[in-house]
Amino acid sequence: MINKFLTDIRIIKDAINTKKLVIFAGAGISIDAGVPSWGKLIDEIKNELDLPENEIDFLKIPQIYFNERQEKEYIEKIRNVLGHRKLKHNEIHEEIFELNPEHILTTNFEDLLEQVINKKSLPFSIVKQDTDLPYSHNTKLLVKIHGDLDNTNFVLKEDDYLNYSLDHPLIEAFIKSIFATKVVLFIGYSYNDYNLKQIIQNVRNILGNNFQNAYLLSIDNKTHYSHKQYLKNKGINVIDYFDADFINKDELKSNYITDFLKGNNAYKENYYQEIQTLSDKGQLLFNFLKFIRFYDDLKSNITNDNVINKIHKSLFRFSELKALPQDFISKLYPFKTSNNYENLLHNTTLVLKNRIVKELFYEEINIENNIVVYNPKSKITKREKEENEQKLNQIITKLNNSLIFNVTNKDFITGTKNILLNSKKKCNCSKCKFERFEFNESLTEINSYIINEISDIKEDLQKAYLNYKFGNYINSFNMHEEIATKAWQMEKYITYYIVKNNMKSLKGLINFNEYNINEEEKDKIINKIEYIDADKLIFQIPYKSNEEYELLKIIRDDTILMTSRDQIEDIYKHVEDIYIKYKHPYTRVESPYYPQLIYIELYKVINFYTYNYIISDGFSNFRKLIQKCIESLIISYATNKNYTGRLKKFSKDFFCISVKYCNSDLLEKQLAKYEVKELEFEKADIDEILTLSINFFNSLYKKSDLLASGSFKNKLIFNQLSRNSYSDKIRSIFNNIIILMCSIDVTKNKSAEFTNAFITFLEYEDFIFGDNVKYLNNFLRKKYKLFTVKDCERLIKIAHAKIQKQKRYDTFEAISYIANQNNFELLKTEEYVQKILSDSKYYGTNNLLIIPLWKMSNLELKNKLESILINNLKNDFEPTLYTQASYQKIIDYRIFFDQYIESINLSNSWYSSDENSGYSLVNNKPVLDNFHFHNALIFLYDMNVKSNDPKLDLFTNLTDYMKFFLFREKSDLLKFKIEWLFLINWETIYKEIKKIKHLKKLIEVALRENYDEELAKLYTKYFM
């Protein structure tokens, strides 16, 4: 009987959770408050009438009283017997409302339920007669179907029942609608209650097969099985308090309800209350109601037989989500077994407190070849074993997706057990293809995808999400709109909520990125989005459980992102502090292994949002968090090797995440700031990084065996690149790949494939311009060993045809660096060189391009380019061309030295006033007003121009600091200022000026008078 009993309780709980419970309250709820039962009321009336002793018709007796005494005396009699306005509600009345019914219907006349409504300010409208029904302002109703003692039309006598349909048509219609659409629970009625039978019979006569079975709580220990069957035939299932009796392990009779309330429940909570003012039956009814309120099938006691089902059921309430928040899982029963605060997470380890759960994971589960193997202690069938293994695979996969890879017992005594399913099977879903940069396949699949009744809703959401990732924001919105309707119909409410939130997130993206749609259509979409209210959405969703509501709030409030942001801010400070401390010798710091903590926060955010297709990763808060995580890892890696807690090698995930989410400029600056020259990875990771990069480069073109070039443009991808948001994404990925690849050792087995894919990508791309070119040029210089002569020839054509004229010199300079380092002669045809020069003119001429072209040319071409260069300098002297040509030894610097000095004098004309020093002090540090003379000094020192060279006398408009650096020991040292040493940070200059007599002593005096750490370093390096 206990199984049927609990099944019925689950139905009532489900009705509560889905807002379908309606309570029908009878006289039994008020007996302990002093209200007489219907039988006692009739007896009181009968005592004042001269009736036969055997007259027991409960309707006829009050009718006779009314006929004999008339209305006024009849009403006063009923009010007096029922103690009108003299009685007070009790705990039973309050507990009824704790069940959170949608409506309460009652055949009682007294006002005890209204007292609870008023006391607790509950959102119920009170309906005492038909005219109240249209004016009820709350969605929840207390309907007194037999009227109220404040009025005179209460239903008690025979005529009242016979004329009920005529006198109360609206209330009767309401009752019928309740039985057709809700789950009705009768409380306070007995088996032979006339009201109960009359209500049911009237409703059944109207509704027929549309009548939904109702339920009745029974606390009568003498209810015979035949009586229960009688009521069942009428459409009422009896839930008997005493059907919860059972024989416990001590062979003693016990009651499930009483045991549960007294602490034999999942959380060991004592819910039992003994109410002194209640009778024995009243206490039973109060216990019953309290049990229904607190009973939760998910949190019922765990046994060895049901433990797998309990965990599976607890987790798979959330089957719509691939990943759950770590902390959220740790709070779910049966992992959490108390209402007290408990921290059950340690990084990626879940602490198990329940003995049975612990035994399951430690003694019955093994991971073999990335498959869960179940070895139960008890004997089960082969089919049961397979079913349990399937559930365990789903459980552990969900845990792994949520960053739980290990379990341990509550005291960490038995050690940590690994439960990681590290499957290396390649996933070929559209999203995984996108993540692997297999853009063509992914885009083809989403373009051909159609949402319909039989399509999988998870795949529907994936395709809508990928449209967002590809920059198809209108398509994404339209798909999300379809999915919202479908999800609601399928009762996939978490999916529905995610979809609605995604639609809201698309607003700004549509507003500022979608240009191929008329403004009227765009406005319609924006208006639809503005109508979405995330707070109202939560309340629209049918109630399931507190945990499901909590999850919706986590999504709404971006809790995962905000929590991880705070964690990373804290970790960043610690990592940076350790980095600074370890710059000093003999430092020792004890700390957690911060790189692991950083990766955990990274995965928490990325897994939760991207696995569940929640649109967030394109927005600044998300990307700033990722950038902070990446910087923290770089700092840890750059920390002195004496610190054992530093990051020693990066994972391929560092590369993947950086490439997809980092700001290129910040990434480059962070690597430079912490002086990271080389990024170390495991060899296997480097191979995967190269494969990923090759996939990306290959996305712009398709390979062909028919064409001589071996490839042709991928029109699908180029059509997508017409969308600014997508082209920006691709440009950013390209920049980040080459920024990181500058510091990664490319393995020989993949170098040729990588280089070819990279150059072919450059041949097809049409979106690398402006500052992006600098990342390309830097990569070419850093990885010069990768390129062959043929590679360089292709690069020259790319630089000539595709790089902006303003940026072309730098790219040719980078290619010439490759040529010089590898001893390549790349240019042999004068005609081609002349064409490059001719095509590269802008704003007059760009003669600087001669320099890299000269460096790449054969001897014959070099001679011709030298002549061109000298002619250019004669006709129109360019200081930069002159210095670069001198540095490369194309010309002797002395040839045009006079012209060069003249150009510097012209730039120095601003300093003709004696009051102008040529620099200013900012925070007590000198800052040059311009760098013309600064660069000239470096050039002079690099060319080894001596201080006694007579040509130096040609310089004019010199300030004191200029004279010092120009004439050195010949300058007036009495005018020397220590701050001048910080004006020009160039090693060649320092090595020369250290030869000046007395300069060392001047520095020593300055240090004694006012110690400066930067000056001390300079003194130590060059003057000691």
Buried (B, 14 or more C-beta within 10 A) or exposed (E): EEEEBBEBBEBBBBBBBBBBBBBBBBBBBBBBBBBBBBBEBBEBBBEEEEBEEEEEEBBBBBBBBBEEBEEEEBBEBBBEBBBBEEBEBBBBBBBBBEBEBBBBBBBBBBBBBBBBBEEEEEEBBBBBBBEBBEEBEEEBBBBBBBBBBBEEBBBBBBBBBEEBEEBBEBBBBBBBEBBEEBBBBBBBBBBEBBBBBBBBEBBBEBBEEEBBEBBBBBBBEEBEEEBBEBBEEBBBBBBBBBBBBBEEEEEEEBBBBBBBBBEBBBBEBEBBEEBEEBEEBBBBBBBBBBBBBBBBEBBBBBEEEBBBEBBBEBBEBBEBBBBBBBBBBBBBBBBBBEEEEBEBBEBBBBBBBBEBBBBBBBEBBEBEEEEBBBEBEEEBEEEEBEBBBEBBBBBBBBBBBBBBBBBBBBEEEEEBBEBBBEEEEEEEBBBEBBBBBBBBEBBEBBBEBEBEEEBEBBBBBBBBBBBBBBBBBBBBBBBBBBBBEBBBEBEBBBBBBBBBBBBBBBBBBBBEBBEEBEEEEBEEBBEEBEEBEBEEBBEEBEBBBEBBBEBBEBBBEBBBBEBBBEBBEEBBEBBBEBBEBBEEEEEEBEEEEBBEBBBBBBBBBBBBBBBBBBBBBBBEEBBBBBBBBBBBBBBBBBBBEEBEBBBEEBBBBBBBBBBBBBBBEBBBEBBEEBEBEEBBBEEEBBBBBBBBBBBBBBBBBBEEEEEEEEBEEBEBBBEBBEBEBBBBBBBBBBBBBBBBBBBBBBEEEBBEBBBBBBBBBBBBBEBBBEEBBBBBBBBBBBBBEBBBEEBBBBBBBBBBEBBEEBBBBBBBBBBBBBBBEBEBEBBEEEEBBBEBBEEBEEEEBBBBBBBBBBBBBEEEBBEBBBEBBBEBBEEEBBBEBBBBBBEBEBBEBEBBBEBBBBBBBEBBEEBEEEEEBBBEEEEEEBEBBEEBBBBBBBBBBBBEBEBEBEBBEBBBBBBBBBBBBBBBBEBEBEEBBBBBBBBBEBEBBBEBBBEBEEBBEBBEEBBEEEEBEEBEEBBEEBBE
